[in-house]
Amino acid sequence: MPLADGDFPYEVQVAFLLYSMLSDRWEGMNGIYLGKDWNSLEVLFNIYEIHKDRSIILYFMKINEIHHIEAAETKRKAREKRESRKNG
């Protein structure tokens, strides 16, 4: 049974929330997902008054990003493979 966000500790839930608010970065020509734009993270920490455990929250955010980058790359490669079979 998959886990719901509420099954995770507070720091992980906050990491999911903040991560979802960061904008995505894409390489325009090839559609490669580059990860999140981290420039607004400090602002989000301040808006939500997160002063403790920032390094732990950032750690979980980066783990989440690694998984999203890997998933996006897998999808991109599968799409390219399908297109190459279709065209060739």
Secondary structure as the mmCIF struct_conf table of DSSP 4:
data_model
#
loop_
_struct_conf.conf_type_id
_struct_conf.id
_struct_conf.beg_label_comp_id
_struct_conf.beg_label_asym_id
_struct_conf.beg_label_seq_id
_struct_conf.end_label_comp_id
_struct_conf.end_label_asym_id
_struct_conf.end_label_seq_id
HELX_LH_PP_P HELX_LH_PP_P1 PRO A 2 ALA A 4
HELX_RH_3T_P HELX_RH_3T_P1 ASP A 5 ASP A 7
BEND BEND1 PHE A 8 PHE A 8
HELX_RH_AL_P HELX_RH_AL_P1 TYR A 10 MET A 21
BEND BEND2 LEU A 22 LEU A 22
HELX_LH_PP_P HELX_LH_PP_P2 SER A 23 SER A 23
STRN STRN1 ASP A 24 GLU A 27
TURN_TY1_P TURN_TY1_P1 GLY A 28 GLY A 31
STRN STRN2 ILE A 32 LYS A 36
HELX_RH_3T_P HELX_RH_3T_P2 TRP A 38 SER A 40
HELX_RH_AL_P HELX_RH_AL_P2 LEU A 41 ILE A 47
TURN_TY1_P TURN_TY1_P2 TYR A 48 GLU A 49
BEND BEND3 LYS A 52 ASP A 53
HELX_RH_AL_P HELX_RH_AL_P3 ARG A 54 ASN A 87
#
